[in-house]
Amino acid sequence: MSPSKKKDVALACYAMVSSFFAMMHNPKFRGPNFEWENFADMMSEHCKVQIFIYVKRCDAEVESYAAECGREIAVGLVSKLG
């Protein structure tokens, strides 16, 4: 994957994960089973299945990288919670 496409994937993942992170701070948007410990797994899967909306010509490599980026971003954000 080209460096340019990696940057596009990472940027899209930052947008997806940060918007969910902000939204989940409002208890009204969290389900009864929501736990911050599961947030990274949730975001990894979300980025993997939604990346095709943001990046052209998605393939398995792009989806895998999006899942990796989503997890890494989510872990970083959750670690700041305290």
C-alpha distances in whole Angstrom, upper triangle without the diagonal:
4,7,8,6,7,10,11,10,12,15,16,16,18,20,21,22,24,26,26,28,30,31,32,34,37,38,39,36,35,37,39,37,34,34,31,31,29,27,24,23,24,22,19,20,20,17,16,18,18,15,15,18,16,12,12,11,11,10,11,8,8,11,11,9,12,15,14,14,17,19,19,20,23,24,24,26,28,29,30,33,35
4,5,5,6,9,10,11,12,14,16,17,18,20,21,22,24,26,27,28,30,32,33,35,37,39,40,37,37,38,41,39,36,35,33,32,31,28,25,26,26,23,21,22,22,19,18,20,20,16,16,18,16,13,13,12,13,13,14,11,10,14,14,12,14,17,16,15,18,21,20,20,24,25,25,26,29,30,31,34,36
4,5,5,6,9,10,10,12,14,15,16,18,20,21,22,24,26,26,28,30,31,33,36,38,39,35,35,37,40,38,35,34,31,31,30,27,24,25,26,22,20,22,22,18,18,21,20,16,17,19,16,13,14,15,15,16,16,13,12,15,15,12,14,17,15,14,17,19,18,18,22,23,22,24,27,27,28,31,33
4,5,5,6,9,10,11,12,14,15,17,19,20,21,23,25,26,27,29,30,32,35,37,38,34,35,37,40,38,35,34,31,32,30,27,25,26,26,22,21,22,22,18,18,20,19,15,16,17,14,11,12,13,14,15,17,14,12,15,16,13,14,17,17,15,17,20,19,19,22,24,23,24,27,28,29,31,34
4,5,5,6,9,10,11,12,14,15,17,18,20,21,23,24,26,27,29,31,33,35,36,32,32,34,37,35,32,32,30,30,28,25,22,23,23,20,18,19,19,15,15,17,15,12,12,14,11,8,9,10,10,12,13,11,8,12,13,10,11,14,14,13,15,18,18,17,20,22,22,23,26,27,28,30,33
4,5,5,6,9,10,11,12,14,15,16,18,20,21,22,24,26,27,29,31,33,34,31,31,32,35,33,30,29,27,27,25,23,20,20,21,18,16,17,17,13,14,16,15,12,13,15,12,10,12,13,11,13,13,10,8,11,11,8,9,12,11,10,13,15,14,14,17,19,19,20,23,24,25,27,30
4,5,5,6,9,10,10,12,14,15,16,18,20,21,22,24,26,27,30,32,33,30,30,32,35,33,30,29,27,27,26,23,20,21,21,18,17,19,18,14,15,18,16,13,15,15,12,10,13,14,14,16,17,14,11,14,14,11,11,14,13,10,13,16,14,14,17,19,18,19,22,23,24,26,29
4,6,5,6,9,10,11,12,14,15,17,19,20,21,23,24,26,29,31,31,28,29,31,34,32,29,29,26,27,25,22,20,21,21,17,16,18,16,13,14,15,13,10,11,12,8,7,10,12,12,14,16,14,10,12,14,11,10,14,14,11,13,16,16,15,17,20,19,20,23,24,25,27,30
4,5,5,6,9,10,11,12,14,16,17,18,20,21,22,25,27,29,30,26,26,28,31,29,26,26,24,24,22,19,17,18,17,14,13,14,13,9,10,12,11,7,10,11,8,7,10,11,10,12,13,11,7,9,10,8,6,10,10,8,10,13,13,12,15,17,17,18,21,22,23,25,28
4,5,5,6,9,10,10,12,14,15,16,18,20,21,23,25,27,28,25,25,27,30,28,25,24,22,22,21,18,15,17,17,13,12,14,13,10,12,14,13,10,13,13,11,10,14,15,13,15,15,13,10,11,12,8,7,10,9,6,8,11,10,9,12,14,14,15,18,19,20,22,25
4,5,5,6,9,10,11,12,14,15,17,18,20,22,24,27,27,24,25,27,30,29,25,25,22,23,22,19,17,19,18,14,14,16,14,11,13,15,13,10,13,13,9,10,14,16,15,17,18,16,13,14,15,12,10,13,13,9,10,13,13,11,13,16,15,15,18,20,20,22,25
4,5,5,6,9,10,11,13,14,16,17,18,21,23,25,25,22,23,25,28,27,23,24,21,22,21,17,16,17,16,12,12,14,11,8,11,12,9,7,10,9,6,8,12,14,13,15,16,15,12,12,14,11,9,11,13,10,9,13,13,11,13,16,16,16,18,21,21,22,26
4,5,5,6,8,10,11,12,14,15,16,19,21,23,24,20,20,22,25,24,21,20,18,19,17,14,12,13,12,9,9,11,9,6,9,11,9,8,11,11,9,10,14,16,14,16,16,15,11,11,12,10,7,8,9,6,6,9,10,8,10,13,13,13,15,17,18,20,23
4,6,5,6,8,10,10,12,14,15,17,19,22,23,20,20,23,25,24,21,20,17,19,18,14,13,15,14,10,11,14,12,9,13,15,13,11,15,14,12,13,17,19,17,19,19,18,15,15,15,13,10,12,12,8,7,10,10,7,9,12,11,10,13,16,15,17,20
4,6,5,6,9,10,11,12,14,16,18,21,21,18,19,22,25,24,21,21,18,20,19,15,15,16,15,11,13,15,12,10,13,14,12,11,14,12,10,13,16,19,18,20,21,20,16,16,17,15,12,14,15,11,10,13,13,10,11,15,14,13,15,18,18,19,22
4,6,5,6,9,10,11,12,15,17,19,19,16,16,19,22,21,18,18,16,18,16,12,12,14,11,8,10,11,8,7,11,11,9,9,12,11,10,13,16,19,17,19,19,19,15,14,16,14,11,11,13,11,8,11,13,10,10,14,14,13,15,18,18,18,22
4,5,5,6,9,10,10,13,15,17,18,15,15,17,20,19,15,15,13,15,13,9,9,11,10,6,9,11,9,8,12,13,11,12,15,14,13,16,19,21,19,21,20,19,17,15,16,14,11,11,12,9,6,9,10,7,6,10,11,9,11,14,14,15,18
4,5,5,6,9,10,11,14,16,17,15,15,18,21,20,17,16,14,16,15,11,12,14,13,10,12,15,12,11,15,16,14,15,18,17,15,18,21,24,22,24,23,23,20,18,19,17,14,14,15,12,10,12,12,8,8,11,11,8,11,13,13,13,17
4,5,5,6,9,10,12,15,15,12,14,17,20,20,16,17,15,17,16,13,14,16,13,11,14,15,12,12,16,16,14,15,18,16,15,18,21,24,22,24,24,24,21,19,21,19,16,16,17,15,12,14,15,12,11,14,14,11,13,16,16,16,19
4,5,5,6,9,10,12,13,10,10,13,16,16,12,13,12,14,13,9,11,13,10,8,12,13,10,11,15,15,13,15,18,16,16,19,23,25,22,24,24,24,21,19,20,19,15,15,17,14,11,13,14,11,9,13,14,11,12,15,15,14,18
4,6,5,7,10,12,13,11,11,14,17,16,12,12,10,12,12,8,10,13,11,9,13,15,12,13,17,18,16,17,21,19,19,21,25,27,25,26,26,25,22,21,21,20,17,16,17,15,11,12,13,10,8,11,11,8,8,12,11,11,14
4,6,6,8,11,12,10,11,15,18,18,14,14,12,16,15,12,14,17,14,13,16,18,15,16,20,20,18,19,22,21,20,23,27,29,27,29,28,28,25,23,24,23,20,19,20,18,15,16,16,13,11,14,14,10,11,14,13,12,15
4,5,6,9,9,7,8,12,15,16,12,14,12,16,15,12,15,17,14,13,17,17,15,16,19,19,17,19,22,20,20,23,27,29,27,29,29,29,26,24,25,24,20,20,21,19,16,17,18,15,13,16,16,13,13,17,16,14,18
4,5,7,8,6,6,9,12,12,9,10,9,13,12,9,13,14,12,12,16,16,14,16,19,20,18,20,23,22,22,25,28,30,28,29,29,29,26,24,24,24,21,19,21,19,16,16,18,15,12,14,15,12,11,15,14,12,16
4,6,9,8,8,12,14,14,11,11,10,14,14,12,15,17,15,15,19,20,18,19,23,23,22,23,27,25,25,28,31,33,31,33,32,32,29,27,27,26,23,22,23,21,18,18,19,16,14,15,16,12,11,14,13,11,14
4,5,6,7,11,13,14,12,13,13,16,17,14,18,20,17,17,21,21,19,21,24,24,23,25,28,26,26,29,32,35,32,34,34,34,31,29,30,29,26,25,26,24,21,21,22,20,17,19,19,16,15,18,17,14,17
4,5,5,8,9,12,10,11,12,16,16,14,18,19,17,18,21,22,20,22,25,25,24,26,29,28,28,31,34,36,34,35,34,35,32,30,30,30,27,25,27,26,22,22,24,21,18,20,21,17,16,19,18,15,18
4,6,8,10,13,11,14,15,18,18,16,20,21,18,19,23,22,20,23,26,25,24,26,29,27,28,31,34,36,34,35,35,35,33,30,31,31,28,26,28,27,23,24,26,23,20,22,23,20,19,22,22,19,21
4,7,10,12,10,12,13,17,15,14,17,18,15,15,19,19,16,19,22,21,20,22,25,23,24,27,30,32,30,32,31,32,29,26,28,28,24,23,25,24,20,21,23,20,17,20,21,18,17,21,20,18,21
4,7,8,6,9,10,13,12,11,15,15,13,14,18,17,16,19,21,20,20,23,25,24,25,28,31,33,30,31,30,31,29,26,26,27,23,22,24,23,19,19,21,19,16,18,20,17,15,19,19,16,19
4,5,5,9,12,14,12,12,16,16,13,15,18,18,16,20,22,21,21,24,26,25,27,29,32,34,31,32,30,32,30,26,27,28,25,23,25,24,21,20,23,22,18,20,22,20,18,21,22,19,21
4,6,9,12,14,13,14,17,17,15,18,21,20,19,23,24,24,24,27,29,29,30,33,36,37,34,34,33,34,32,29,29,30,27,25,27,27,23,22,25,24,20,21,24,21,19,22,23,20,21
4,6,10,11,10,11,15,14,12,15,18,17,17,20,22,22,22,25,28,28,29,31,34,35,32,32,30,31,30,26,26,27,25,22,24,24,21,19,22,22,18,19,22,20,17,20,21,19,20
4,7,9,7,8,12,12,10,13,15,15,15,18,20,20,20,23,26,25,26,29,32,33,30,30,28,29,28,24,24,25,22,20,21,21,18,17,19,18,14,16,18,16,13,17,18,15,17
4,5,6,7,10,11,10,13,15,16,16,18,20,21,22,24,27,27,27,29,33,33,30,31,29,29,28,25,24,24,22,19,20,20,17,15,17,17,13,13,16,14,11,13,15,13,14
4,5,5,8,10,10,11,13,15,15,17,19,20,21,22,26,26,26,28,31,32,29,29,27,27,26,23,22,22,20,17,18,17,14,13,14,13,10,10,12,10,7,10,12,9,11
4,6,7,8,10,11,13,14,16,17,19,20,21,23,26,27,27,28,31,32,29,29,26,26,25,22,21,21,20,17,17,17,14,12,13,14,10,9,12,12,8,10,13,11,13
4,6,5,6,9,10,11,12,14,16,17,18,20,23,24,24,26,29,29,26,26,24,24,23,20,19,19,17,14,15,16,13,10,13,13,10,10,13,13,10,12,15,14,16
4,6,5,6,8,10,10,12,14,15,16,18,21,21,21,23,26,27,24,24,23,23,21,18,18,18,15,13,13,13,10,8,11,10,7,8,11,10,8,11,13,12,15
4,5,5,6,9,10,10,12,14,15,16,20,20,20,21,24,25,22,22,20,19,18,16,14,14,12,10,10,10,7,5,8,8,5,6,9,9,8,11,13,13,16
4,6,5,6,9,10,11,13,14,16,19,20,20,21,24,24,21,20,18,18,17,14,13,14,12,9,10,11,9,6,10,11,9,9,13,13,12,14,17,17,19
4,6,5,6,9,10,11,12,14,17,18,18,20,23,23,20,20,19,19,18,14,14,15,13,10,12,12,9,8,12,12,9,11,14,13,12,15,18,17,20
4,5,5,6,8,10,10,11,15,15,15,17,20,21,18,19,17,17,15,13,13,13,10,8,10,9,5,6,9,9,7,9,12,11,11,14,16,16,19
4,6,5,6,9,10,11,14,15,15,16,19,19,16,16,14,14,13,10,9,10,7,4,6,7,5,5,8,9,8,10,13,13,13,16,18,19,21
4,6,5,6,9,10,13,14,15,16,19,19,15,15,13,14,13,9,10,11,9,6,9,11,8,8,12,13,11,13,16,16,16,19,21,21,24
4,5,5,6,8,11,12,13,14,17,18,15,16,15,16,13,10,12,12,9,8,11,11,8,10,13,12,11,14,16,16,16,19,21,21,24
4,6,5,6,9,10,10,11,14,15,12,13,13,13,10,8,9,9,6,6,9,8,6,9,11,11,11,14,15,15,16,19,21,21,24
4,6,6,8,11,11,11,14,14,10,10,9,10,8,5,7,8,5,5,8,9,8,10,13,13,13,16,18,18,19,22,23,24,27
4,6,7,9,11,12,13,14,10,11,11,12,10,7,10,11,9,8,12,13,11,13,16,16,16,19,21,21,21,24,26,26,29
4,5,6,8,9,12,13,10,12,13,14,11,9,12,12,9,10,13,13,11,14,16,16,16,19,20,20,21,24,25,26,29
4,5,5,6,9,10,8,10,11,11,8,7,10,10,7,9,12,11,10,14,15,15,16,19,20,20,21,24,25,26,29
4,5,5,7,8,6,9,11,12,9,8,12,12,10,12,15,14,14,17,19,18,19,22,24,23,25,28,29,30,33
4,6,8,10,9,12,15,15,12,11,15,15,12,14,17,16,15,18,20,19,20,23,24,23,25,28,29,29,33
4,7,10,9,13,15,15,11,11,15,13,11,14,16,14,14,17,19,17,18,22,22,22,24,26,27,28,31
4,7,7,10,13,12,9,10,13,12,10,14,15,14,14,18,19,18,20,23,23,23,26,28,28,30,33
4,6,9,13,13,10,12,15,14,13,16,18,17,18,21,22,22,23,26,27,27,29,31,32,34,37
4,6,10,11,9,11,14,14,13,16,18,18,19,22,23,23,25,27,28,29,31,33,34,35,38
4,7,8,6,7,10,11,10,13,15,15,16,18,20,20,22,24,25,26,28,30,31,33,36
4,5,5,6,9,10,11,12,14,15,16,19,20,21,22,24,26,27,29,30,32,34,36
4,5,5,6,9,10,11,12,14,15,17,18,20,21,23,24,26,27,29,31,32,35
4,5,5,6,9,10,11,12,14,16,17,18,20,21,23,24,26,27,29,31,33
4,5,5,6,9,10,10,12,14,15,16,18,20,21,22,24,26,27,29,32
4,5,5,6,9,10,10,12,14,15,16,18,20,21,22,24,26,28,30
4,5,5,6,9,10,11,12,14,15,17,19,20,21,23,25,27,29
4,5,5,6,8,10,11,12,14,15,17,18,20,21,23,25,27
4,5,5,6,8,10,10,12,14,15,16,18,20,22,23,26
4,6,5,6,9,10,11,12,14,15,16,18,20,22,24
4,6,5,6,9,10,11,12,14,16,17,19,21,23
4,5,5,6,8,10,11,12,14,15,17,19,22
4,6,5,6,9,10,11,12,14,16,17,20
4,6,5,6,9,10,11,12,15,16,18
4,6,5,6,9,10,11,13,15,17
4,6,5,6,9,10,11,13,16
4,5,5,6,8,10,11,14
4,6,5,6,9,10,12
4,6,5,7,9,11
4,5,5,7,10
4,5,5,8
4,5,6
4,5
4
